[in-house]
Amino acid sequence: MPDTTPQSDQILSAAGKSLRVNRDEGGTHRRPMAASIGKGSASLKWKNRLKKIRNVAIGVGAVWLGASIIGVVIGGLGFTGIMAAGVATLAAVYVFGKYPKLKTPQRADLTKGDTKQLVGQTELWLEAQRPALPAPAVTLVDQLGVQLDALGVQLETVDQAHPSAAEVRELVGEYIPETIDNYRKIPEHLRGEKHVGKSADERLTDSLGKISEEMDRVTRRLAEGALDDLAIKDRYLEYRYGGDEALAELSNKS
């Protein structure tokens, strides 16, 4: 039986290259994936990639396990069998490397789930809108991603019934998408024209700026309790372990 090791090595090498191409969202013939605006969307993308890699590993493993069993039964695969297994490997890499696809959330999806899930979904939705937005608005969208990450961390310890959680849901799940959707309804050639003193591009940028400011206020309000607790603990430790200076300060106050 001829030595088929070189051919199988070439096949596996080609499969590896195909996996890398699929992992990078289609290679150079497609538009490269835009950078994530926040950790929430980056985490969702990474989980999706891991699922693809797992599926590819399972698919390729199944192909070669099956080929090995057949080879044992019939006394060897031969060149044709190796080539058939190689083609099946490439097919498995191609198919399982493309699926499951990470779906861009629809606007209606942004009101579903708890506020922690809302952060990652909104970041993904915002990333999909960036190509249609003017440069100043894109900068603000990237800023919103950072702010959403901060809110996501805070919301991990906030009761979903807390008024701040409802405010975040309204701000992130309604105001942001509503503002951008209203802008995208305007034909592109009209977005730069002045209307009642401002262009649509300017109004979008102003609106996103106001939303960013409000998100900052919500973040600070959610952090007030933790800041107060930290200040109290700091003063306690200072009085207890601060030495003579702390005792002198206590004496002066008394």
CYANA upper distance limits for C-alpha pairs under 8 A (distance plus 0.5 A):
  1 MET  CA     78 GLY  CA      7.26
  2 PRO  CA     78 GLY  CA      8.05
  2 PRO  CA     79 PHE  CA      7.95
  4 THR  CA      8 SER  CA      6.82
  4 THR  CA     78 GLY  CA      7.96
  4 THR  CA     79 PHE  CA      6.56
  4 THR  CA     82 ILE  CA      7.89
  5 THR  CA      9 ASP  CA      6.59
  6 PRO  CA     10 GLN  CA      6.73
  7 GLN  CA     11 ILE  CA      6.72
  7 GLN  CA     82 ILE  CA      8.43
  7 GLN  CA     83 MET  CA      8.28
  8 SER  CA     12 LEU  CA      6.67
  8 SER  CA     82 ILE  CA      7.10
  8 SER  CA     83 MET  CA      8.04
  8 SER  CA     86 GLY  CA      7.50
  9 ASP  CA     13 SER  CA      6.54
 10 GLN  CA     14 ALA  CA      6.60
 11 ILE  CA     15 ALA  CA      6.66
 11 ILE  CA     83 MET  CA      8.47
 11 ILE  CA     86 GLY  CA      5.98
 11 ILE  CA     87 VAL  CA      8.44
 11 ILE  CA     90 LEU  CA      8.41
 12 LEU  CA     16 GLY  CA      6.70
 12 LEU  CA     86 GLY  CA      7.70
 12 LEU  CA     89 THR  CA      8.35
 13 SER  CA     17 LYS  CA      6.86
 14 ALA  CA     18 SER  CA      6.63
 14 ALA  CA     90 LEU  CA      8.10
 15 ALA  CA     19 LEU  CA      6.67
 15 ALA  CA     89 THR  CA      7.20
 15 ALA  CA     90 LEU  CA      5.81
 15 ALA  CA     93 VAL  CA      7.00
 16 GLY  CA     20 ARG  CA      6.86
 17 LYS  CA     21 VAL  CA      6.74
 18 SER  CA     22 ASN  CA      6.71
 18 SER  CA     90 LEU  CA      7.88
 18 SER  CA     93 VAL  CA      7.21
 18 SER  CA     94 TYR  CA      7.38
 19 LEU  CA     23 ARG  CA      6.46
 19 LEU  CA     56 VAL  CA      8.42
 19 LEU  CA     93 VAL  CA      6.33
 19 LEU  CA     94 TYR  CA      7.66
 19 LEU  CA     97 GLY  CA      6.74
 20 ARG  CA     24 ASP  CA      6.67
 21 VAL  CA     25 GLU  CA      7.17
 21 VAL  CA     26 GLY  CA      5.95
 21 VAL  CA     27 GLY  CA      5.35
 22 ASN  CA     26 GLY  CA      5.43
 22 ASN  CA     27 GLY  CA      7.33
 22 ASN  CA     94 TYR  CA      7.58
 22 ASN  CA     97 GLY  CA      5.89
 22 ASN  CA     98 LYS  CA      6.69
 23 ARG  CA     49 ARG  CA      7.31
 23 ARG  CA     52 LYS  CA      8.35
 23 ARG  CA     53 ILE  CA      8.44
 23 ARG  CA     97 GLY  CA      7.06
 23 ARG  CA     98 LYS  CA      8.41
 24 ASP  CA     32 PRO  CA      8.23
 24 ASP  CA     33 MET  CA      8.39
 25 GLU  CA     30 ARG  CA      8.07
 25 GLU  CA     32 PRO  CA      7.59
 25 GLU  CA     33 MET  CA      7.45
 25 GLU  CA     98 LYS  CA      8.45
 26 GLY  CA     30 ARG  CA      6.34
 27 GLY  CA     32 PRO  CA      8.13
 28 THR  CA     32 PRO  CA      7.82
 34 ALA  CA    127 GLU  CA      8.05
 36 SER  CA     41 SER  CA      6.73
 36 SER  CA     42 ALA  CA      6.04
 36 SER  CA    123 GLU  CA      8.44
 36 SER  CA    124 LEU  CA      8.44
 36 SER  CA    127 GLU  CA      7.61
 37 ILE  CA     41 SER  CA      7.74
 37 ILE  CA     42 ALA  CA      8.32
 37 ILE  CA    123 GLU  CA      7.09
 37 ILE  CA    127 GLU  CA      7.44
 37 ILE  CA    141 VAL  CA      8.12
 37 ILE  CA    142 ASP  CA      5.67
 37 ILE  CA    143 GLN  CA      8.28
 37 ILE  CA    144 LEU  CA      8.41
 37 ILE  CA    145 GLY  CA      5.29
 37 ILE  CA    146 VAL  CA      7.43
 38 GLY  CA     42 ALA  CA      6.81
 38 GLY  CA    120 GLY  CA      8.43
 38 GLY  CA    123 GLU  CA      7.10
 38 GLY  CA    142 ASP  CA      8.33
 38 GLY  CA    145 GLY  CA      5.18
 38 GLY  CA    146 VAL  CA      6.14
 38 GLY  CA    148 LEU  CA      7.81
 38 GLY  CA    149 ASP  CA      6.56
 39 LYS  CA     43 SER  CA      6.39
 39 LYS  CA    120 GLY  CA      8.19
 39 LYS  CA    149 ASP  CA      6.72
 40 GLY  CA     44 LEU  CA      7.03
 40 GLY  CA    119 VAL  CA      6.91
 40 GLY  CA    120 GLY  CA      4.57
 40 GLY  CA    121 GLN  CA      8.18
 40 GLY  CA    123 GLU  CA      7.30
 40 GLY  CA    149 ASP  CA      7.01
 41 SER  CA     45 LYS  CA      6.74
 41 SER  CA    120 GLY  CA      5.30
 41 SER  CA    121 GLN  CA      7.32
 41 SER  CA    123 GLU  CA      5.99
 41 SER  CA    124 LEU  CA      5.83
 42 ALA  CA     46 TRP  CA      6.63
 43 SER  CA     47 LYS  CA      6.68
 43 SER  CA    120 GLY  CA      8.49
 44 LEU  CA     48 ASN  CA      6.80
 44 LEU  CA    120 GLY  CA      7.67
 45 LYS  CA     49 ARG  CA      6.79
 45 LYS  CA    102 LEU  CA      7.56
 46 TRP  CA     50 LEU  CA      6.71
 47 LYS  CA     51 LYS  CA      6.84
 48 ASN  CA     52 LYS  CA      6.96
 48 ASN  CA    100 PRO  CA      7.70
 48 ASN  CA    101 LYS  CA      7.94
 48 ASN  CA    102 LEU  CA      6.90
 49 ARG  CA     53 ILE  CA      6.72
 50 LEU  CA     54 ARG  CA      6.53
 51 LYS  CA     55 ASN  CA      6.58
 51 LYS  CA    100 PRO  CA      7.97
 52 LYS  CA     56 VAL  CA      6.58
 52 LYS  CA     96 PHE  CA      6.51
 52 LYS  CA     97 GLY  CA      5.75
 52 LYS  CA     98 LYS  CA      7.55
 52 LYS  CA     99 TYR  CA      6.77
 52 LYS  CA    100 PRO  CA      7.17
 53 ILE  CA     57 ALA  CA      6.63
 53 ILE  CA     96 PHE  CA      8.39
 53 ILE  CA     97 GLY  CA      7.28
 54 ARG  CA     58 ILE  CA      6.70
 55 ASN  CA     59 GLY  CA      6.51
 55 ASN  CA     96 PHE  CA      6.12
 55 ASN  CA     97 GLY  CA      7.96
 56 VAL  CA     60 VAL  CA      6.48
 56 VAL  CA     92 ALA  CA      6.95
 56 VAL  CA     93 VAL  CA      5.91
 56 VAL  CA     96 PHE  CA      5.65
 56 VAL  CA     97 GLY  CA      6.53
 57 ALA  CA     61 GLY  CA      6.39
 58 ILE  CA     62 ALA  CA      6.54
 59 GLY  CA     63 VAL  CA      6.80
 59 GLY  CA     89 THR  CA      8.18
 59 GLY  CA     92 ALA  CA      6.11
 59 GLY  CA     93 VAL  CA      7.95
 59 GLY  CA     96 PHE  CA      7.83
 60 VAL  CA     64 TRP  CA      6.87
 60 VAL  CA     89 THR  CA      5.97
 60 VAL  CA     92 ALA  CA      6.67
 60 VAL  CA     93 VAL  CA      7.57
 61 GLY  CA     65 LEU  CA      6.44
 62 ALA  CA     66 GLY  CA      6.47
 63 VAL  CA     67 ALA  CA      6.63
 63 VAL  CA     85 ALA  CA      7.09
 63 VAL  CA     88 ALA  CA      7.21
 63 VAL  CA     89 THR  CA      6.92
 64 TRP  CA     68 SER  CA      6.46
 64 TRP  CA     85 ALA  CA      7.30
 64 TRP  CA     89 THR  CA      8.43
 65 LEU  CA     69 ILE  CA      6.75
 66 GLY  CA     70 ILE  CA      6.71
 67 ALA  CA     71 GLY  CA      6.51
 67 ALA  CA     77 LEU  CA      8.04
 67 ALA  CA     81 GLY  CA      8.24
 67 ALA  CA     85 ALA  CA      6.98
 68 SER  CA     72 VAL  CA      6.73
 69 ILE  CA     73 VAL  CA      6.77
 70 ILE  CA     74 ILE  CA      6.61
 70 ILE  CA     76 GLY  CA      8.19
 70 ILE  CA     77 LEU  CA      7.78
 71 GLY  CA     75 GLY  CA      5.97
 71 GLY  CA     76 GLY  CA      4.70
 71 GLY  CA     77 LEU  CA      5.33
 72 VAL  CA     76 GLY  CA      6.62
 77 LEU  CA     81 GLY  CA      5.02
 77 LEU  CA     82 ILE  CA      6.66
 78 GLY  CA     82 ILE  CA      6.76
 79 PHE  CA     83 MET  CA      6.69
 80 THR  CA     84 ALA  CA      6.62
 81 GLY  CA     85 ALA  CA      6.66
 82 ILE  CA     86 GLY  CA      6.58
 83 MET  CA     87 VAL  CA      6.68
 84 ALA  CA     88 ALA  CA      6.70
 85 ALA  CA     89 THR  CA      6.55
 86 GLY  CA     90 LEU  CA      6.80
 87 VAL  CA     91 ALA  CA      6.68
 88 ALA  CA     92 ALA  CA      6.58
 89 THR  CA     93 VAL  CA      6.67
 90 LEU  CA     94 TYR  CA      6.58
 91 ALA  CA     95 VAL  CA      6.55
 92 ALA  CA     96 PHE  CA      6.25
 92 ALA  CA     97 GLY  CA      8.24
 93 VAL  CA     97 GLY  CA      5.84
 94 TYR  CA     98 LYS  CA      6.88
 95 VAL  CA     99 TYR  CA      7.08
 96 PHE  CA    100 PRO  CA      8.07
104 THR  CA    124 LEU  CA      6.86
104 THR  CA    125 TRP  CA      6.59
104 THR  CA    128 ALA  CA      7.62
105 PRO  CA    109 ASP  CA      6.35
105 PRO  CA    110 LEU  CA      7.70
105 PRO  CA    121 GLN  CA      6.77
105 PRO  CA    122 THR  CA      8.25
105 PRO  CA    124 LEU  CA      7.42
105 PRO  CA    125 TRP  CA      6.21
106 GLN  CA    110 LEU  CA      7.55
106 GLN  CA    125 TRP  CA      7.75
107 ARG  CA    111 THR  CA      8.29
107 ARG  CA    125 TRP  CA      8.19
107 ARG  CA    177 PRO  CA      7.20
108 ALA  CA    112 LYS  CA      7.96
109 ASP  CA    121 GLN  CA      8.32
110 LEU  CA    118 LEU  CA      6.46
110 LEU  CA    121 GLN  CA      6.96
110 LEU  CA    122 THR  CA      6.77
110 LEU  CA    172 VAL  CA      8.50
110 LEU  CA    173 GLY  CA      5.56
110 LEU  CA    174 GLU  CA      8.34
111 THR  CA    118 LEU  CA      7.73
111 THR  CA    169 ARG  CA      7.65
111 THR  CA    173 GLY  CA      5.85
111 THR  CA    174 GLU  CA      8.05
112 LYS  CA    118 LEU  CA      7.80
113 GLY  CA    117 GLN  CA      6.59
113 GLY  CA    118 LEU  CA      7.16
114 ASP  CA    118 LEU  CA      6.79
114 ASP  CA    160 GLN  CA      7.70
115 THR  CA    119 VAL  CA      7.09
115 THR  CA    152 GLY  CA      8.22
115 THR  CA    155 LEU  CA      7.48
115 THR  CA    160 GLN  CA      7.86
115 THR  CA    165 ALA  CA      7.24
115 THR  CA    168 VAL  CA      7.85
115 THR  CA    169 ARG  CA      6.70
116 LYS  CA    120 GLY  CA      7.98
116 LYS  CA    152 GLY  CA      6.00
116 LYS  CA    155 LEU  CA      6.67
116 LYS  CA    156 GLU  CA      7.16
117 GLN  CA    121 GLN  CA      6.90
118 LEU  CA    122 THR  CA      6.41
118 LEU  CA    169 ARG  CA      8.05
118 LEU  CA    172 VAL  CA      8.23
118 LEU  CA    173 GLY  CA      7.72
119 VAL  CA    123 GLU  CA      6.78
119 VAL  CA    148 LEU  CA      6.42
119 VAL  CA    149 ASP  CA      7.67
119 VAL  CA    151 LEU  CA      8.35
119 VAL  CA    152 GLY  CA      6.60
119 VAL  CA    172 VAL  CA      8.26
120 GLY  CA    124 LEU  CA      6.87
121 GLN  CA    125 TRP  CA      6.73
122 THR  CA    126 LEU  CA      6.54
122 THR  CA    172 VAL  CA      7.66
122 THR  CA    173 GLY  CA      7.79
123 GLU  CA    127 GLU  CA      6.70
123 GLU  CA    145 GLY  CA      6.64
123 GLU  CA    148 LEU  CA      8.19
124 LEU  CA    128 ALA  CA      7.01
125 TRP  CA    129 GLN  CA      7.12
126 LEU  CA    130 ARG  CA      6.94
126 LEU  CA    141 VAL  CA      7.43
129 GLN  CA    133 LEU  CA      7.34
129 GLN  CA    180 ILE  CA      8.44
130 ARG  CA    138 VAL  CA      6.37
130 ARG  CA    141 VAL  CA      8.10
132 ALA  CA    184 ARG  CA      7.98
133 LEU  CA    137 ALA  CA      6.57
133 LEU  CA    138 VAL  CA      6.61
134 PRO  CA    138 VAL  CA      6.78
134 PRO  CA    201 ASP  CA      6.96
135 ALA  CA    139 THR  CA      6.92
136 PRO  CA    140 LEU  CA      7.05
136 PRO  CA    205 THR  CA      6.87
137 ALA  CA    141 VAL  CA      6.66
137 ALA  CA    201 ASP  CA      8.47
137 ALA  CA    204 LEU  CA      7.42
137 ALA  CA    205 THR  CA      5.47
137 ALA  CA    208 LEU  CA      7.58
138 VAL  CA    142 ASP  CA      6.81
139 THR  CA    143 GLN  CA      6.86
140 LEU  CA    144 LEU  CA      6.57
140 LEU  CA    205 THR  CA      8.02
140 LEU  CA    208 LEU  CA      7.09
140 LEU  CA    209 GLY  CA      7.24
140 LEU  CA    212 SER  CA      8.12
141 VAL  CA    145 GLY  CA      6.87
141 VAL  CA    208 LEU  CA      8.17
142 ASP  CA    146 VAL  CA      7.34
143 GLN  CA    147 GLN  CA      6.94
143 GLN  CA    212 SER  CA      8.20
144 LEU  CA    148 LEU  CA      6.44
144 LEU  CA    212 SER  CA      6.71
145 GLY  CA    149 ASP  CA      6.81
146 VAL  CA    150 ALA  CA      7.05
147 GLN  CA    151 LEU  CA      6.77
147 GLN  CA    212 SER  CA      8.25
147 GLN  CA    215 MET  CA      7.47
147 GLN  CA    216 ASP  CA      7.65
148 LEU  CA    152 GLY  CA      6.50
149 ASP  CA    153 VAL  CA      6.96
150 ALA  CA    154 GLN  CA      7.00
150 ALA  CA    219 THR  CA      7.84
151 LEU  CA    155 LEU  CA      6.50
151 LEU  CA    219 THR  CA      6.63
152 GLY  CA    156 GLU  CA      7.04
153 VAL  CA    157 THR  CA      8.39
154 GLN  CA    158 VAL  CA      7.33
154 GLN  CA    219 THR  CA      8.30
154 GLN  CA    222 LEU  CA      7.58
154 GLN  CA    223 ALA  CA      8.16
155 LEU  CA    159 ASP  CA      8.27
155 LEU  CA    165 ALA  CA      7.79
158 VAL  CA    162 HIS  CA      7.29
158 VAL  CA    165 ALA  CA      7.72
159 ASP  CA    165 ALA  CA      7.87
160 GLN  CA    165 ALA  CA      6.19
160 GLN  CA    166 ALA  CA      7.96
161 ALA  CA    165 ALA  CA      7.25
161 ALA  CA    166 ALA  CA      7.72
162 HIS  CA    166 ALA  CA      7.30
163 PRO  CA    167 GLU  CA      6.77
164 SER  CA    168 VAL  CA      6.65
164 SER  CA    218 VAL  CA      7.74
164 SER  CA    222 LEU  CA      7.88
165 ALA  CA    169 ARG  CA      6.72
166 ALA  CA    170 GLU  CA      6.76
167 GLU  CA    171 LEU  CA      6.54
168 VAL  CA    172 VAL  CA      6.27
168 VAL  CA    173 GLY  CA      8.23
168 VAL  CA    215 MET  CA      8.40
168 VAL  CA    218 VAL  CA      8.18
169 ARG  CA    173 GLY  CA      5.71
169 ARG  CA    174 GLU  CA      7.83
170 GLU  CA    174 GLU  CA      5.67
170 GLU  CA    175 TYR  CA      7.05
171 LEU  CA    175 TYR  CA      5.55
171 LEU  CA    176 ILE  CA      7.04
171 LEU  CA    211 ILE  CA      8.01
171 LEU  CA    215 MET  CA      8.32
172 VAL  CA    176 ILE  CA      6.08
172 VAL  CA    177 PRO  CA      8.13
173 GLY  CA    177 PRO  CA      7.25
174 GLU  CA    178 GLU  CA      6.32
175 TYR  CA    179 THR  CA      6.50
175 TYR  CA    211 ILE  CA      8.37
176 ILE  CA    180 ILE  CA      6.97
176 ILE  CA    208 LEU  CA      7.89
176 ILE  CA    211 ILE  CA      7.85
177 PRO  CA    181 ASP  CA      6.39
178 GLU  CA    182 ASN  CA      6.58
179 THR  CA    183 TYR  CA      6.93
179 THR  CA    204 LEU  CA      7.59
179 THR  CA    207 SER  CA      7.78
179 THR  CA    208 LEU  CA      8.31
180 ILE  CA    184 ARG  CA      6.72
180 ILE  CA    204 LEU  CA      7.74
181 ASP  CA    185 LYS  CA      6.86
182 ASN  CA    186 ILE  CA      7.73
183 TYR  CA    200 ALA  CA      7.23
183 TYR  CA    201 ASP  CA      8.46
183 TYR  CA    204 LEU  CA      7.19
186 ILE  CA    190 LEU  CA      7.21
186 ILE  CA    191 ARG  CA      6.93
186 ILE  CA    200 ALA  CA      8.44
187 PRO  CA    191 ARG  CA      7.10
188 GLU  CA    192 GLY  CA      8.43
189 HIS  CA    193 GLU  CA      8.48
190 LEU  CA    200 ALA  CA      8.28
191 ARG  CA    199 SER  CA      6.67
191 ARG  CA    200 ALA  CA      5.29
191 ARG  CA    201 ASP  CA      6.22
192 GLY  CA    199 SER  CA      5.76
192 GLY  CA    200 ALA  CA      6.71
192 GLY  CA    201 ASP  CA      6.45
193 GLU  CA    198 LYS  CA      8.23
193 GLU  CA    199 SER  CA      5.56
193 GLU  CA    200 ALA  CA      7.69
194 LYS  CA    198 LYS  CA      5.29
194 LYS  CA    199 SER  CA      4.64
194 LYS  CA    200 ALA  CA      7.91
195 HIS  CA    199 SER  CA      6.15
195 HIS  CA    200 ALA  CA      8.07
198 LYS  CA    202 GLU  CA      6.62
198 LYS  CA    203 ARG  CA      6.96
199 SER  CA    203 ARG  CA      6.76
200 ALA  CA    204 LEU  CA      6.54
201 ASP  CA    205 THR  CA      6.81
202 GLU  CA    206 ASP  CA      6.60
203 ARG  CA    207 SER  CA      6.50
204 LEU  CA    208 LEU  CA      6.65
205 THR  CA    209 GLY  CA      6.57
206 ASP  CA    210 LYS  CA      6.81
207 SER  CA    211 ILE  CA      6.78
208 LEU  CA    212 SER  CA      6.58
209 GLY  CA    213 GLU  CA      6.78
210 LYS  CA    214 GLU  CA      6.72
211 ILE  CA    215 MET  CA      6.63
212 SER  CA    216 ASP  CA      6.77
213 GLU  CA    217 ARG  CA      6.90
214 GLU  CA    218 VAL  CA      6.75
215 MET  CA    219 THR  CA      6.61
216 ASP  CA    220 ARG  CA      6.71
217 ARG  CA    221 ARG  CA      6.60
218 VAL  CA    222 LEU  CA      6.64
219 THR  CA    223 ALA  CA      6.71
220 ARG  CA    224 GLU  CA      6.72
221 ARG  CA    225 GLY  CA      8.49
223 ALA  CA    227 LEU  CA      6.59
224 GLU  CA    228 ASP  CA      6.60
225 GLY  CA    229 ASP  CA      6.70
226 ALA  CA    230 LEU  CA      6.61
227 LEU  CA    231 ALA  CA      6.65
228 ASP  CA    232 ILE  CA      6.70
229 ASP  CA    233 LYS  CA      6.70
230 LEU  CA    234 ASP  CA      6.53
231 ALA  CA    235 ARG  CA      6.71
232 ILE  CA    236 TYR  CA      6.65
233 LYS  CA    237 LEU  CA      6.67
234 ASP  CA    238 GLU  CA      6.55
235 ARG  CA    239 TYR  CA      6.62
236 TYR  CA    240 ARG  CA      6.58
237 LEU  CA    241 TYR  CA      6.18
237 LEU  CA    242 GLY  CA      7.59
238 GLU  CA    242 GLY  CA      5.05
238 GLU  CA    246 ALA  CA      7.18
239 TYR  CA    243 GLY  CA      8.11
239 TYR  CA    246 ALA  CA      5.74
239 TYR  CA    247 LEU  CA      7.46
239 TYR  CA    250 LEU  CA      8.46
240 ARG  CA    246 ALA  CA      8.39
242 GLY  CA    246 ALA  CA      5.75
242 GLY  CA    247 LEU  CA      8.31
243 GLY  CA    247 LEU  CA      7.04
244 ASP  CA    248 ALA  CA      6.54
245 GLU  CA    249 GLU  CA      6.76
246 ALA  CA    250 LEU  CA      6.78
247 LEU  CA    251 SER  CA      6.71
248 ALA  CA    252 ASN  CA      6.73
249 GLU  CA    253 LYS  CA      6.82
250 LEU  CA    254 SER  CA      6.79
